[in-house]
């Protein structure tokens, strides 16, 4: 088994944070403007009908939700600046954040990993690691690049296979 140690930053990407803030700030401004200037009702897909007051409330609710997402993305920026989360692949175990919002880390020995699977959900890739204490998830968007995610998948697969061969 390889004895080198590989480390990857595991935090939200700045590009996602900045685009999220900009997009939802624009949505909040547009919906707020639509609410302020509203002078008619609203029909959504011919199914949902709002009168003048209902449409105005609807626009304000969308503006509020958009503003809430701006706050969420600002919190992600704070999280990125204050949490130094990482994934470390050592000779016998991997180490990663104990949870998404934790500064603590947890270690999973390669020999304890019982399964690896990858899935894509709405364009987002995830690597699931099954082990005796449950399941650990690695999200591709939290790594520096798609290439880094591929490297993590290959590295982990290789180290788990080597641990299984030396154990058996």
C-alpha positions in Angstrom: 0.0 0.0 0.0 1.2 3.5 -0.8 2.5 5.4 2.2 2.2 8.9 0.8 -0.3 11.3 2.3 -2.6 13.2 0.0 -4.6 16.2 1.2 -7.5 18.1 -0.4 -9.2 21.3 0.6 -12.9 20.5 1.3 -14.8 23.7 1.4 -17.5 25.5 -0.7 -15.9 27.0 -3.9 -15.7 30.8 -4.1 -17.3 30.7 -7.6 -20.4 29.0 -6.3 -20.7 31.4 -3.3 -20.2 34.6 -5.5 -22.6 33.4 -8.2 -25.2 32.4 -5.6 -25.1 35.8 -3.9 -25.3 37.6 -7.2 -28.1 35.4 -8.6 -30.3 35.5 -5.5 -29.6 39.2 -4.9 -30.8 39.9 -8.5 -33.9 37.7 -7.9 -34.7 39.5 -4.6 -34.4 42.9 -6.3 -36.5 41.8 -9.3 -39.2 40.3 -7.1 -39.2 43.2 -4.8 -39.6 45.6 -7.7 -42.4 43.4 -9.1 -44.2 43.6 -5.7 -43.8 47.4 -5.4 -44.9 48.1 -9.0 -47.6 45.4 -9.2 -50.9 46.5 -10.6 -52.5 43.3 -11.7 -53.3 39.7 -10.7 -51.2 36.6 -11.6 -52.0 33.3 -13.2 -49.4 30.5 -13.0 -49.7 27.8 -15.7 -53.4 28.4 -15.9 -53.9 26.6 -12.6 -53.1 29.0 -9.8 -54.8 32.4 -9.9 -54.0 35.4 -7.7 -55.8 38.7 -7.5 -54.0 42.0 -7.2 -53.3 41.6 -3.5 -52.4 37.9 -3.8 -50.0 38.5 -6.6 -48.3 41.3 -4.6 -47.9 38.9 -1.6 -46.6 36.2 -3.9 -43.9 38.5 -5.2 -42.9 39.7 -1.7 -42.6 36.0 -0.6 -40.4 35.2 -3.5 -38.3 38.3 -2.7 -38.0 37.2 0.9 -36.9 33.7 0.0 -34.4 35.1 -2.5 -33.0 37.4 0.3 -32.8 34.4 2.6 -30.7 32.6 0.0 -28.4 35.6 -0.1 -27.9 35.3 3.6 -27.3 31.6 3.3 -24.5 32.2 0.7 -23.0 34.9 2.9 -23.0 32.3 5.7 -21.2 29.9 3.3 -18.5 32.6 2.7 -18.1 32.9 6.5 -17.9 29.1 6.8 -15.2 29.0 4.1 -13.2 31.7 5.8 -13.4 30.2 9.3 -13.6 26.4 8.8 -10.4 24.8 7.4 -12.1 21.6 6.4 -10.0 19.0 4.4 -9.9 15.4 3.3 -6.6 13.6 4.1 -5.7 10.2 2.7 -3.0 8.6 4.8 -1.4 5.2 4.6 -4.1 3.4 6.6 -7.1 5.7 6.9 -8.8 8.7 5.5 -9.7 11.7 7.6 -12.5 14.2 6.9 -14.8 16.7 8.6 -17.0 15.0 11.2 -20.0 16.8 9.7 -20.7 19.5 7.2 -20.7 22.2 9.9 -18.1 20.8 12.2 -14.5 21.8 12.8 -13.8 18.4 14.2 -12.5 15.6 12.0 -13.2 11.8 11.9 -11.0 9.0 10.7 -12.2 6.0 8.7 -9.7 3.1 8.3 -9.6 1.8 4.8 -10.0 -1.8 6.1 -13.3 -0.8 7.6 -14.8 0.5 4.4 -17.4 -2.0 3.2 -18.5 -0.2 0.0 -18.0 2.8 -2.3 -20.6 4.1 -4.7 -20.9 7.2 -6.8 -24.1 8.9 -7.7 -25.2 12.0 -9.6 -28.2 14.0 -8.4 -29.3 17.1 -10.4 -25.9 17.4 -11.9 -24.0 17.1 -8.6 -21.7 14.1 -8.0 -21.4 12.4 -4.7 -19.1 9.6 -3.4 -20.7 7.4 -0.7 -18.5 5.5 1.7 -20.1 2.7 3.6 -18.5 1.7 6.9 -19.5 0.0 10.2 -20.6 3.4 11.7 -22.8 4.4 8.8 -22.2 6.3 5.6 -19.8 9.1 4.8 -20.5 11.4 1.8 -18.0 13.4 -0.3 -19.5 16.0 -2.5 -17.7 16.9 -5.7 -18.6 20.6 -5.3 -16.7 20.9 -2.0 -13.4 19.9 -3.6 -11.3 22.4 -5.6 -12.2 20.9 -9.0 -13.8 18.0 -10.8 -10.3 16.6 -11.4 -9.7 16.6 -7.7 -13.0 14.6 -7.2 -11.8 12.0 -9.8 -8.5 11.8 -8.0 -10.2 11.3 -4.6 -12.4 8.5 -6.1 -9.4 6.7 -7.7 -7.2 7.1 -4.6 -9.8 5.9 -2.2 -10.7 2.9 -4.4 -7.1 2.0 -4.7 -6.4 2.2 -1.0 -9.5 0.3 0.0 -8.6 -2.5 -2.5 -5.0 -2.6 -1.1 -6.3 -2.7 2.5 -8.6 -5.6 1.6 -5.8 -7.5 -0.1 -3.4 -7.1 2.8 -6.1 -8.0 5.3 -7.3 -11.1 3.5 
